[in-house]
Amino acid sequence: MRKSETSTLLWTKEFILLALSNFFMFASFYMLLPTLPIFVVKVLQGSVDQVGLIIGFFSTAQIFSRPLAGRWLDSVGRKKIFLWSRLLFLLVMICYLGMTGLFLFFALRFLHGFSFGMATTASGTMVADIIPDKRRAEGLGYYSGFASLAMILGPTLGLWTMQLANFSTMFILCSILAGLSVLLGSLIHYPEPTVQNTPSKPFSWQRFIEPKAIPISIISLLLFSLYGGIVSFISLYAQELGMATLAGYFFSVYSLSLLVSRPITGKISDRYGANYVIYPGFIICISGVLLLSQANSMVLFLFAGLWIGLGFGAIQPSLHAMVIQSIPTERRGAATATYFISADIGIAAGAFVLGYIAHAIGYRGMFLSTSLFVVLGLLWYWVYTLNGSKKVRDKVETPEKASV
């Protein structure tokens, strides 16, 4: 039997190795976020428009890779896809060292997005298998916290390396971190789940997408639309308010609140039910966005980041846990892919739609509008749990008590 079925021990060797492997991969990824646009413009002589296209290539490849990853995780094997995708991620990172032209760089970014989408889907599926059932939301909260820590440290490390050394040194350091991710991942002892042999069926989208995960994934899409708006426009909004230097601090406060809230609210969700954290999380998130739209001082601006992070950190691990709990083990790859695809689409669509809204009514009005996405997510969750099956209501209202 799998560990999640026989034990309530969370901090096993496999969980720690997987979380650390994910941390190093995300740190490598986040080092590039603020530095690659500078590399494209200064070294490759690209334009600002081409910077946007390069980011779009990465995101498109990431979305494209997830359904394939979900299918292969459930058929080829979890650890094989986990290691292959991380190895590809490492190879792409090494190839940045030899980049001299934009055309090859576009191709490289597509491969990078493809490998990153594969790798994160694989690790998200494996950690769901490793975490004990009774501590799933708590475990996912701690696991996500490692990525939040990488979000805090990675951009600063990337900019620091670029400024004190050069781009080549930065790419070497990114490759070392990616290599550590592969090394730690290879040490994980992971027994593959038993897959039932079923007759082959004609090609169907259900091989790649898990239908049972779609209702909760819609909530994720609406929630991550808010994140897409923040990532895309918070710097411009800060400039408009005359607080341009605070944009970086906003992300630091936001990331720290995510780091703190995820494991705490995850534990509450496991003990008392998802409703006890998801409903308050939505209220906190909505109030944070409303506060952001009306911010006129440094204190209010940063407090909004803290409040949004707390709300987001409460909701996200519990939604992820609900997806996993409702799906058989042999379909967790497709379910995880479905959930992550919704987040990717939410970020991309949110940035696209909110860009037009900002152009029409300004950044204050745009952030006020983002609260509607979160309100819709809250209403969808309420309808889903109200009209859902008894099994769904039991999962969110009366979970089994987890041992500490």
Buried (B, 14 or more C-beta within 10 A) or exposed (E): EBBBEEBBEBEBEBBBBBBBBBBBBBBBBBBBBBBBBBBBBEEBEBEEEBBEBBBEBBBBBBBBBBBBBBBBBBEBBBBEBBBBBBBBBBBBBBBBEEBEEBEEBBEBBBBBBBBBBBBBBBBBBBBBBBBBBBBBBBBBBBBBBBBBBBBBBBBBBBBEBBEEEEBEEBBBBBBBBBBBBBBBBBEBEBEEBEEEEEEEEEEEEEBBBBEBBBBBBBBBBBBBBBBBBBBBBBBBBBBBBEBEEBBBBBBBBBBBBBBBBBBBBBBBBBBBBBBBBBBBBBBBBBBBBBBBBEBEEBEEBBBBBBBBBBBBBBBBBBBBBBBBBBBEBBBBBBBBBBBBBBBBBBBBBBBEBBBEBBEEEEBBEBBBBBBBBBBBBBEBBBEBBEEBEEEBBEBBEEBEEBEE
